Amino acid sequence: MAVRNKKVIKVCRECHRVVEGESCVICGTANLSEDWAGYVVIIDPEHSEIAKKMNITMPGRYALKVR
């Protein structure tokens, strides 16, 4: 049985953005977490009730809960 390399997804602890590098593209911090839950994609933050509740102003992928 072959073991696949599983990509670790990191999330910014400040703005909850799903990050692909070593720092957040939104707020610039390197304060990232691998311990998160829930996933939401915001396409139009100006008209999204979820984006307003989460204080999201840019489209993208976000975690609902970050530890």
C-alpha positions as CSV (number, residue, x, y, z in Angstrom):
1,M,0.0,0.0,0.0
2,A,1.5,3.3,-1.1
3,V,1.5,6.3,1.3
4,R,0.5,9.6,-0.4
5,N,2.0,12.9,0.6
6,K,-0.8,14.8,2.2
7,K,-0.7,18.6,1.7
8,V,-1.0,20.4,5.0
9,I,-3.3,23.4,4.8
10,K,-2.5,26.3,7.0
11,V,-4.9,29.1,8.0
12,C,-4.1,32.7,9.2
13,R,-4.9,33.1,12.9
14,E,-5.6,36.8,12.3
15,C,-8.1,36.9,9.4
16,H,-8.9,33.1,8.9
17,R,-7.8,33.1,5.3
18,V,-6.6,29.7,3.9
19,V,-2.9,30.2,3.1
20,E,-0.7,28.4,0.6
21,G,2.6,29.9,1.5
22,E,4.3,30.8,4.8
23,S,2.5,34.1,5.3
24,C,-1.0,35.5,4.8
25,V,-1.6,37.4,1.6
26,I,-4.3,39.6,3.3
27,C,-2.7,40.8,6.5
28,G,1.0,39.7,6.0
29,T,1.4,37.8,9.2
30,A,3.2,34.5,9.6
31,N,0.9,33.6,12.5
32,L,-0.5,30.4,10.9
33,S,-2.3,27.4,12.2
34,E,-2.8,23.8,11.0
35,D,-5.6,23.3,13.6
36,W,-8.8,24.7,12.1
37,A,-12.4,23.6,11.3
38,G,-15.0,24.5,8.8
39,Y,-14.5,26.0,5.3
40,V,-16.2,28.8,3.5
41,V,-15.6,30.3,0.1
42,I,-16.5,34.0,-0.2
43,I,-17.1,35.1,-3.8
44,D,-18.9,38.5,-3.3
45,P,-18.0,39.9,0.2
46,E,-20.1,43.0,-0.3
47,H,-23.3,41.1,-0.6
48,S,-22.5,38.1,1.7
49,E,-24.0,38.0,5.2
50,I,-21.4,35.5,6.3
51,A,-18.6,37.8,5.1
52,K,-20.1,40.6,7.1
53,K,-20.3,38.6,10.3
54,M,-16.7,37.4,9.8
55,N,-15.4,40.9,8.8
56,I,-14.2,39.6,5.4
57,T,-13.7,42.2,2.7
58,M,-11.8,40.2,0.1
59,P,-13.0,37.2,-1.9
60,G,-11.3,33.9,-1.1
61,R,-11.2,30.7,1.0
62,Y,-11.6,31.1,4.8
63,A,-11.8,28.8,7.9
64,L,-14.7,29.2,10.2
65,K,-12.8,28.3,13.4
66,V,-9.0,28.5,14.0
67,R,-7.2,27.3,17.1
